[in-house]
Amino acid sequence: MENTTKSTIQPNKQQLLNRLKRIEGQVRGVHQMVENDRYCVDILHQVSAIQSAMNKVSLALLEDHTHHCVAKAIKENKGEEAINELMDVMKTMTK
């Protein structure tokens, strides 16, 4: 994970935090399922739900980033750098 000094104000911060809190609860639930020797398929269904929820968080962040940060960079003639950064992130997300 690359450490950068860039920051931004998340336009949908509370929605993201709420989603992440739900995901956190789901992960704790899976942990408990494993501890309690629950059926593997039931655990896998929950893991799939967590992955889907994380994908939604990623897409929401990607959309916000594109509409705000990338759009701003384009207006400031820094579009090439912002687009390259966006493409690098998308490549990482799709591995």
C-alpha positions in Angstrom: 0.0 0.0 0.0 1.4 3.3 -1.1 1.6 6.1 1.5 0.7 9.5 0.2 0.2 12.9 1.7 -2.8 13.7 -0.4 -6.2 14.1 1.4 -9.7 14.9 0.5 -13.1 15.4 2.1 -15.3 12.4 1.4 -18.6 13.7 0.1 -20.4 10.5 1.3 -18.3 9.9 4.4 -21.2 8.9 6.7 -22.6 6.4 4.2 -19.2 4.9 3.7 -18.6 4.6 7.5 -22.0 3.0 8.0 -21.3 0.4 5.3 -17.9 -0.3 6.8 -19.4 -0.7 10.2 -21.8 -3.3 8.8 -19.0 -5.1 7.0 -17.0 -5.1 10.3 -20.0 -6.8 12.0 -20.2 -9.4 9.2 -16.5 -10.2 9.6 -16.9 -10.6 13.3 -19.8 -12.9 12.5 -17.7 -15.1 10.2 -15.0 -15.2 12.9 -17.6 -16.5 15.3 -18.9 -19.0 12.7 -15.4 -20.4 12.3 -14.9 -20.6 16.1 -18.2 -22.4 16.4 -17.4 -24.9 13.7 -20.2 -23.9 11.5 -20.8 -25.6 8.1 -18.2 -24.5 5.5 -20.8 -23.5 2.9 -22.6 -21.3 5.3 -19.3 -19.5 6.1 -18.5 -19.2 2.4 -21.9 -17.5 1.7 -21.1 -15.0 4.4 -17.6 -14.4 3.0 -19.1 -13.8 -0.4 -21.5 -11.3 1.1 -18.5 -9.5 2.7 -16.6 -9.4 -0.6 -19.7 -8.0 -2.4 -20.1 -5.3 0.3 -16.4 -4.4 0.0 -16.7 -4.1 -3.8 -19.6 -1.7 -3.3 -17.5 0.5 -1.0 -14.7 0.4 -3.5 -17.0 1.4 -6.3 -18.5 4.2 -4.2 -15.0 5.6 -3.5 -14.0 5.2 -7.1 -17.0 7.1 -8.2 -16.5 9.9 -5.7 -12.8 10.1 -6.7 -13.6 10.3 -10.4 -16.3 13.0 -10.0 -14.4 15.1 -7.6 -10.6 14.6 -7.5 -10.1 13.6 -11.2 -12.5 16.2 -12.5 -10.8 18.9 -10.4 -7.4 17.7 -11.7 -8.6 17.9 -15.3 -9.8 21.5 -14.8 -6.4 22.4 -13.3 -4.6 20.8 -16.3 -3.3 17.9 -14.2 -5.6 15.4 -15.8 -3.0 13.1 -17.2 -1.5 12.5 -13.8 -4.9 11.9 -12.2 -6.0 9.6 -14.9 -2.8 7.5 -14.7 -3.3 7.3 -10.9 -6.9 6.2 -11.4 -5.9 3.6 -13.9 -3.2 2.2 -11.5 -5.8 1.9 -8.8 -8.3 0.2 -11.1 -5.6 -2.3 -12.2 -4.9 -3.1 -8.6 -8.6 -3.5 -7.8 -9.1 -6.0 -10.6 -6.2 -8.3 -9.8 
